[in-house]
């Protein structure tokens, strides 16, 4: 989207940056890590990895909730 040529003054800094989506960031890192482990370590089966994935998703959800509550203050 192009800036409006009729606008005067610089764009506020706050509108140029977006907030970090911690749930998406940590979930992506978790799935990349789980994929690498699943490929490189042959002894890890789905029964071992399922609790790791669920625990990791719970942790990333917890971090996202804490970050949102801190941001709103």
C-alpha positions in Angstrom: 0.0 0.0 0.0 1.4 3.4 -1.0 1.4 6.3 1.4 -1.2 9.0 0.9 0.5 11.9 -1.0 -1.9 14.3 0.7 -0.7 13.4 4.2 1.7 15.7 6.0 4.4 14.7 8.4 6.1 11.4 9.1 4.3 8.2 9.8 4.2 7.4 13.5 6.7 4.7 14.5 3.9 2.6 16.1 2.2 2.1 12.8 5.3 0.8 11.1 5.8 -2.1 13.5 3.5 -5.0 14.3 3.4 -6.8 17.6 5.0 -10.2 17.9 2.6 -13.1 17.8 4.3 -15.3 20.4 1.9 -18.2 19.9 2.7 -18.5 16.2 6.5 -17.9 16.7 6.9 -20.5 19.4 4.6 -23.0 17.7 6.6 -22.7 14.5 9.8 -23.2 16.4 8.3 -26.2 18.1 7.2 -27.9 14.9 10.5 -27.3 13.2 12.3 -28.8 16.2 10.0 -31.8 16.4 10.4 -32.4 12.7 14.2 -32.3 12.9 14.1 -34.6 15.9 11.7 -37.0 14.2 14.0 -37.3 11.2 17.3 -37.4 13.0 16.6 -39.6 16.0 15.1 -42.9 14.8 14.2 -44.1 18.4 11.6 -41.4 18.9 8.2 -42.6 18.1 4.8 -40.9 18.0 4.1 -42.0 21.6 7.1 -40.1 22.8 6.6 -37.0 20.6 2.9 -36.5 21.3 3.4 -35.3 24.9 6.4 -33.2 23.8 4.2 -31.4 21.1 1.3 -31.0 23.5 3.5 -29.6 26.3 5.2 -27.3 23.8 1.9 -26.0 22.6 0.7 -25.5 26.1 3.9 -23.6 26.9 3.6 -21.3 23.9 0.0 -20.6 24.7 1.0 -19.7 28.3 3.7 -17.3 27.0 1.2 -15.7 24.6 -1.3 -15.1 27.4 1.4 -13.6 29.7 2.7 -11.4 26.8 -0.8 -10.2 26.1 -1.5 -9.4 29.7 1.8 -7.5 30.1 1.1 -5.6 26.8 -2.3 -4.4 27.9 -1.1 -2.7 31.1 
